[in-house]
Amino acid sequence: MDSRIAYRGYTFDDVLLEPLYSAILPSQVNVCSRLTRNIPLHLPVVSSPMDTVTESEMAIALAQEGGIGIVHKNMTIEQQALEVDRVKRSEHGVIVDPVTLPPEATAAEAARIMDERNIGGVPITVDGFLKGILTRRDLRFLDSPETKIEEVMTRENLVTAADDTTLEDAQRILLENKVEKLLLVDRDYRLKGLITIKDIDKNLRFPLASKDTRGRLRVGAAVGVMDFDRVAALLEKGVDVLVVDSAHGHSKNVVETVKEIKRRHEIDVIAGNVATTEGTRDLLMAGADAIKVGIGPGSICTTRIISGVGVPQLTAIANTAKAIADTNVPIIADGGIRYSGDIT
């Protein structure tokens, strides 16, 4: 039996750090890290792509604090794409592609879109030219949901600004006019964007929020092996990172899926889960931008119980670290963390 034991494994409970002298104050600590080669995080915390953990609500809350959520894949492609879209539209600096409706649309259509997108107003356009704005307040006292938008929308005295308006100037204009939405237009009155007072307030409340280059909250999404239709739909909604999610990441299907996604698209890919040096190297060779580590260490994960396979998590992390030592690819410890000391 002893000859079949490869090595001794350790988990978090088996190891403690020896305290040494320090002159660093808690206020001086910086926990900034990287999620992938190209995505930084102020808070190195990622929510699991489990159907009991991460949909848009969790992803929004975590991104506001500086982390990121990975939306699970146990739903239709359309549903998952909508969850990603809700995160991307929940908070912006400048919304450069706001949802719009034509004047002939009905109040019922407007109400449905506002509910789906969790927004409080919709610009009304014709061929890209701004014609008005419709808010929830305009819909509140209507007799019929079939009422045309053009009958109730605000079309006069619209508060607009040039499309190169800064957030500081936008805040001043909104406060001066006592409105919540500033419509950005070009010289020909084409709609070019939207700034809301809610987004400006959130910028002040959540200064460390994890955001993309357009000021939108970051969000990731899980995909299965060879599920390229799902990948395309998620990319269309602006997903920031894809997670090829498998209980056994060191498999042909996972490796080939990572290769194909990287060949087809310019998107960061997290691949896993693995627990060995060899598995990590194969995913690196496939093009993975981060490696997810852990075979069944989570408190509610049944992989080890059902399959009888796994590696104690601290040893799995050490195995993976050997493979990424000379690269700029981060590893993500997935599962097994029960206390703050485990993160340390």
N, C-alpha and C positions, 0 to 999 in steps of 0.2 A: 504493500500500500504506500509506504513512504516513497518508493521510487516513482510513483505516479503523481506526487505532489510537486507542482512546478516551482512554487515559491510561497513565502509567507505574505499574506495580504493584510492591509490595515484599512480601517475606516476611521471616521472623524473621532469617535470615542476613544480610539487607541492612542491618540497623539495629543500632546500639549506643547505649546511654545514656551521656551524658557525666557522669562522677562529679564531685560537688560536695561542699563541706564539710558534715559532719553531726556532731551530738552525740548521736545516737540509738545505743543499745547493741542488739546482736542480741536480748537478752532482753526488750527493750521493744517489739519488733515485734509488731504485731497483724495477722493475716491473715484475720480474720473478714470474711465477705462475705455476699451474698444470692444464693440460687439463683434465686428468683423474687420477685415483688412481696412475697410473704408468708412465704417460707421462708428463714430465715437458716442459714448454715453457718459452723462454726468453721474448717473446712479447705476452701478453694475448689477442690476436686477432685471431678470427676464421672466415673464409669466409663462407657464407651461401651456402648450397647445393641446389642452384637454378640454372636452366638452363641458366639464363642470368648473372650468377655470376661466378661459379667455374667449370672450367675444368683444364687441366694440366697447362696451361699458368699462370693462377691466383695462383694455388697451388704452383707452383715453386717459383713465385715471393714472395709470403707471407712466405713460409718456409725459404727462404734465409734471410728474415728479422727477423726470430725468431718466427713467428706465424705458423699457419697451415691452409690449405684449405681442404674443404670437397667436393669431386667431386659429382655432382648431379647424380640422377638415371634415369633421363628422356631420356634414350638411351638404346640400347641393352646391354646385359651382356658383349659381346665381346668388344663393344666400350668403356664401362666404365672401363673394365679391362685394355684396351690399354692406356687409359688416366692415370690410376694409374701407369702403367708400365713406361710411359714417365717421370713421376715425379721421380720414384725410380731410373731410369737410367740417369737422367739429371745431377746428381752431386754426386761424390763419394770421399771417401778417396782412397780406393782401390776397384776396380770393381772385385769382386771375381767370378762372373758368366757372363763374357762378351759374347755378341752375337757373334757367330762364323759361318763360312760357309765352306763347303768342296771345294777342288780345282775344281771339275767338275761343280759347280754352275755357272750360267751365270751372266754377268755384269748387266742385267736387274734385276735379283733377288737381287743382292747386292745393286743396286740403290734404289730399293723399300724398303728394310730393313733399309737402311741409312735414307731415308725420314721418314719412320714410327717411327723410334726410335730417330730421330734427332741426329744422330751420324756421325762422319766424317771418320770413318775407321772401318774395320772388320778384326780380326785375322782369318787366314785360318788354319784349323786343319784337321787331319785325325785320328780318334779314340782317340782324345784328345791330340795328339802330334802336336806341332806347326810346320807348313810348310811355313808360310809367313804372309804377311799383305796386305790388299787392302785398299786404301784410295780414297777419292773423286777425288783427283788429277789423280790417275791412270785411272779413268773412263772418264775423261774430253774429250779426243780426240779419242775415239774409233769409228770405222766405223760401227760396228754392236752391238746392245744390246745383241745379242746371243753369243758374244765372251765368251769363258770359262775364269773363274777367273785365272786359272793356267797360262794362256798366258800373263797376264798383272800384276799379283801380284808381290810384292817385296819379294824375297826369299833369297837373299844374304845380308850379313852384317846387319842382323836384330839386333836392339838394345834391348837387354834383360837384366834381372837381376834376382837374386834369389827371391823366393816367400816371403821371410821375410824382404824384403827391406823396410826401413822406408820412409815416405814422404819426409823427409829432404834429404836423399841420392838419392831418385828418382828425386827430383828437380835438384840436382847437375848433375846427369847422363844425364838428358834431355837437360840441358843447354850446357853441354860439347859436346854433339853429335848433337845439333841443330835439335832435333826432338820433336814432340808433344806427342808421345805415347810410353810408356815403357811397354814392354811385360814381365810378370813375369812367370818364368818357374822353374820346379824342376830339379833335376840332370839328369833325363831321357828326358828332353826337353818337358815334358808335360806342356801345358798352365795352369797356376794356377791363373792368374789375369791380370789386366791391370791398369796402372796409366796414366792419361793424364795431360799435363801441364795446360789445362783449369780448371780441378778440383783443382789443387794446387793453381792456381790463385784465384779461387772462395773461397777457404778456407781462404785466406788472405783478400779478399774483404768483406766477410760476416762472421765475426768471431762468430756472435751470431745465425747463422743459426740453424734451428730445424732439427736435424739429429738423425737417429737410431744408433744402436751400430756398424753397418757396415759402417757408414759414409755417408749413403744415406739420401736425404731429406725425411722428414716425410710427409705423406699424409693420409687423411681419405676419406671415401666413404660412401654415403648414400645407405641404402637398405630399401625395403618395407617389410611389414609383410609377414612372411612365405616364403620369397624369398631365400631359402637356396642354390639354384644353383648359384645365384649371389654372395652370401657370399663365397662359395667355390672358385669361379673364382677370386674374389678379393684377397682372402688370398693367392692364388697361385702366384699372382703378388707382394706380399709383403706389402699389405696395413697395415698401423699402427693402425688404429682404425676404427670401423664401427659405423655408426649413424643410428639407427632404427628411421626413419624419418616419423612423422605423425603429422597432425594438432591437433589430439586428442590423446595424449600419454597415458592417463589414460583409456585404453580400454583393453579388454581381449586379442585381437590379438597382440597388442604391448607387453603386459606383457609376453605372451606365446612365442613370437618370441625371446625376450631377454633371457628367460630361456633356450630355445633350442640352441641358438647360444653359450651361455656360457657352456652348457652341451657338445656340440660337439667340440668346438674349444677353444684354448688358445689365446684369442684376447680381447682387451679392447672394451667395448661397451658403447656408449653414447645413452641414450634413452630419448624420449620426443615427443612432447612438453607437459609440464604440467604447472599448475598455482596454485596448492593446496598442502597442507601438505599431504593429503591422497594419492594423485597421486604420489607424490615423494616417500612416504614410500613403495607403492606397487612396484615401479620400483626398489627401493633399494633391496627389498626382492627377486626380480627376478634376481638380480645379476648385475645391471647396475653399470658401473664404473664412470659415470658422468651423470648428469641430465640436460637436456636442458629445459629452462624455458621461457615461453611466448606464449600466445594464441592471435595471431593477432596484436601485437603492432607495427610491421614493417610498414614503410611508404608506401610500395607498397603491403602489405599483405591485402587480402580481406576477411579473415576468419570472423572477427567481423561484417563486412558489410553484408556478405551473410548469416551467421548463427545466428548472434545476440548473440554470447557467447564470454566470455573473462574476464580477470581480469586486471586492470591497472598494468603496468609492475613492478613498484617498490613494490607494495603490493604482486604481484606474487612471486617476488624474496624473500621477507620477509617470505611468507608462506612456500616456499621451504627450506629456510635456517633453519627453525624450525626442519624439518625432518632430515636434514643432520648434525645437531649440534654435535652429538656424533660419527660421522663417519669420514673417511678420503676421502669421495667422494665429488668432487667439483661440483658446479653448474655453468651453462653457461647461461648468460642472452642473450636471442635471440630476438633481435628487440627492437625498440623504442629509440635507441640511435641516437641522431641527432647532439649533440655537445660534445666536449671533456669534458665539465663539467658533462655530464651524466655518463661518465665512472668513474669519481671521486666519 
